[in-house]
């Protein structure tokens, strides 16, 4: 955990603040350290997330970096920000930790995709 947090940086977000907007091009991933955040697409709320949840994984992984949703703080909070190039730094320090991080992110992404597909039927 120290390697991961040492690779990223922490930002504070005020209640009502926007973390990112749908269709922006960014390549960061966010881990919620504290606070509550809403994920919306258009006028639809997709999820409410809290400490320990990950946001921004789609823009982080796809080549274009295009955001698929808007993230807004419901309460004040703090986010750990990880950029794509930080994975290279992490790989140099400890490839096993980088592998575990990527594996966990893939599991989160697959779980969310599965929930979206199940909800559309």
N, C-alpha and C positions, 0 to 999 in steps of 0.2 A: 504494500500500500504506500509506503514511503517513496518508493521509486516512481510510482504513478503520480502521486501528488507533487513530487519534486520536479516532474517533467512538465506539469501544467501550471496554471496560475488561477487564483481565486478572484471572482468579481462579486460585488454586492449589487442586488437589484431591489429597487424600491417597489412597494405594492403598486400594481397598475403598470409597472414598467414592461416594455417589450424586450424580450431576449433576442428574438429573430422573427423575421416575417416570411410568410409563404412567398415562394418564387425568388427570393434573394439568392445570390450565389455566395456561399460561405463554406468553409471546410473545417469548422470546429464541431466538437462534440462536448456536451455539457453533462456533468454529474451533479445532481442536486445534493448539496450539503445540508441545507435547511431551507424551509419555506414551502409554499405550495404554488404550483404552476398549472396553467390551463393550456391545452393543446387544441387549436382550432384550425379548421380549414373552411374558408368562406365564413358563413354564419353558423356553422356546426361545430359544437364542442366535441372533440374526439376523445379527450382523456383529461383527467385531473391527476397530477403527479406530485410526489413528495420526496423527502430526503431518501437518498439511496437509489432513486430512479435515474435513468439516463435519457437525455433528450438530444435530438440533432443527429442521430445515427444515420439517417438516410442521406442527408447532405454530406456527412463525413465520409461515407463509403462510395457514393456514386461519383463518377469522374467529374461531372459538371459542377458538383457541389450545390445544386439547386435545392432549396428548402421546400419540403412538401407541406409544411404547416407553419402557423404562427404560434409562438410561445410567449405567454404573458404571465407575469407574476400576480398571483391572487393575493399573496402576502409578501412582505419583504423577505428576502432570502439571499443565499449565497450559492454560487455555482463554481465548480472546478471546471476550468476550460482546458480542453486538450485539442491541439492542432495536429493535422496529419503528419507534418514533418517531425513532430515530437515522438511519433512512433519509431522513427529511425534512431533517434537518440536513445529511446528505451531499449530497442533491439541491441544496440551496442553495449549497453550497461548490463542487460539481462534478457536474453532472447526468450527464456522460459516465461518470464513475467509478461513480455509482450504477447507471446502466444496465448497465454491464459486470458489476457485482457481481450484480445481479438475473438477468442472462442466465446467468452461470455457476451460480448457485444453481438456476435452472430446469433447466439441463443435468444437474446432479447429481441432482436430484429425479427427472427423467425416466429417467435411467440406473438409479437404484435401483428405480423402479417397473417398468421393463422387466425387470430381473433377477428381481423378485418374480413377475411374470406368467409369465416363461419357466420359472421354477422350479416353478410350480404345475401345469404341464401334463404 
